[in-house]
Structures are given as structure tokens and as C-alpha cells.
Amino acid sequence: MLDAHQHFWSVARDDYGWLTPDLPLLFRNFGPEDLAPLMAAAGITGTIAVQAAETEAETEFLLDIADRTDFVLGVVGWLDMLAPDFAAALTRYAARPKWLGLRPMLQEHPPAAILDQRFQTALAEVARRDIPFDILTFPRHLPAMLDALAKAPDLRGVVDHLSKPDMTRPELGDWAAQISALARHPRLMCKISGMVTEAGTDWSADRIRPFLRHAAQAFGADRLIFGSDWPVCTLAASHAEVVNLAKNLLGEVFAAEELGKIFDGNARKFYKSNKTQNRSCRSVFIDQILLEVPPA
């Protein structure tokens, strides 16, 4: 089982603009030694570490962890897509064995940033090179993202956290139509991740179910990827609760073989890799996913 979206950080690095003492549950170091026992309890054997700061230093920090941590199969890093030397930086990082792809933190910027010609030129270059691209947005960014995708239709991308719809309200709103429009791009996938933090500290499976089911219907079993979003998820739920929630809700929709793709195979295929192919999705996982798990 592969967790395709988790984070590590060290507060002393001080380049996480969003990470302040106002978030006391998160304002401490989180490293592989913290995650390993949680993974073991959940039956997860590998992870993909995703950037949480808008610096190349963050990318180097994660690559260093990946190089010395067997279970970290790779890193989705950050590069300045507006920089004049972006293409050269992309070439440099693509040569790194555990660098898997790129994630700009679009959610931290106004939607107009997506329409910047420099960004769109860089995105076209990412698409031309077939480099995996994580799309971190709020729903308000999706019209601009759809416009950008029309100019880079071959982009191999994945929507992080279902694009963070407001799950504290029952209405799916414009988000539903926008997710369906994204799903019409055949090379886009969607991460089943980050749900509990969008559903409030009093979240419930019933509150989250309509959003997950809409994304599941739009993208289908071959284009969904599981991620825990640990440790951000701990603002609302434990690692175990997040894993069990995804298993339960996805298990209502998909059969065992399809769950094997969502919880392992799809991420390896998306992030491409000979870099992530050192372990295969085994039948033992499919047996495990069918085990009754406590309700989240």
C-alpha cells in the first residue's frame, strides 16, 4: 500500500510561510521516525513526500530525507515556474533519482497567477516533458486552471485534495461542475486526500461521502490516488482514521481490484517511475483492503 501524499518539515528551516505557532498541533518537527510506526499500523509500505514550502531548499530537504529513507519512494518538489531559468532547473531536478514531479502552491496565490504568461509557458514545458504535476488549488482557482489546461492539454496532472471544496456545507456547488470538467482531461487524476481538514473538526463520513463519490464518479477507479496528507490531517483526525475513512468510503463504490489501483498502482503509474516500481501492488494488499475496518 502506497501513501502518495505526506509531508515532513523542520520548523528551524523557517521557510514555511503558513506554518506558525498559531497552529500548535503542527508547529513542531515531523520526520520519518514519526511516520514509520503509523505506516506499519496501517499496512503502508511506501510513501511519496510532497513539498510544503515555496523554496528549492524545501525540495533539497525532502530529497535528502528520501535518499536516506527506504520507504520514501520519491519527492514532489517545488520550483519557481516564473523564473527565466525554469527549464534548466527542471532538467537538473529531473535527473535526480528520487525527484518525481513538481508542485507549485497555487492555493497561496490569486487565480490570476495561473493566467500569467510565464506560468503558462512553464506549464507547457512541463507538459511537453511529460513531468507529473500536482495541482494544489482551491475551487476558486479552477476556472483559471481549466483555461491553462486548454493550452497544455497533454499535461499529466493530479488534483490534490479534491481541490479543497468546503465540506462543512452539504451543497457541492460550482465545485462539482468544475471537477467534472477537469476529469474530461484524460491525463488528469485526483488525489483522495485532505478531506477531513475541509470537513471541519467535527467531520463525519456522511459529510464527506457526497464529495468523494462525485470525484470517484468523475475520475473513475483508474484515475484516483490515495494520500493521507499527514501530518496536516492531524488538525482533524489521526492517521489511522484517515486511512480507514478512505478505505470505507471507497469500498462502498469500488471492488477489491479497483481499490488495489487507488491505494497503490495508480500512484506508481502516475509518478512513472521506474523510480516507484521497486515494489508492486500485491494480492496480499487486496486481501487486506477487504478486511473490516473500524468506522472513521
Buried (B, 14 or more C-beta within 10 A) or exposed (E): BBBBBBBBBBBEBEBBEEBEEEEEEBEEEBEBEBBBEBBEEBBBBBBBBBBBBBBBEBBBBBBEBBEEBEBBBBBBBBBBBBEEEBBEBBEEBEEBEBBBBBBBBBBEBEBEBBBBEBBBBBBBBBBEEEBBBBBBBBBBBBBBBBEBBEEBEEBBBBBBBBBBBBBEEEEBEEBBEBBBBBBEBEBBBBBBBBBBBBBBEEBBBEBBBBBBBBBBEBBBBEBBBBBBBBBBBBEBBBBBBBBBBBBBBBBEBBEBEBBBBBBBBBBBBBBBBEBBEEBEBEEEBBEBBEEEBEEB
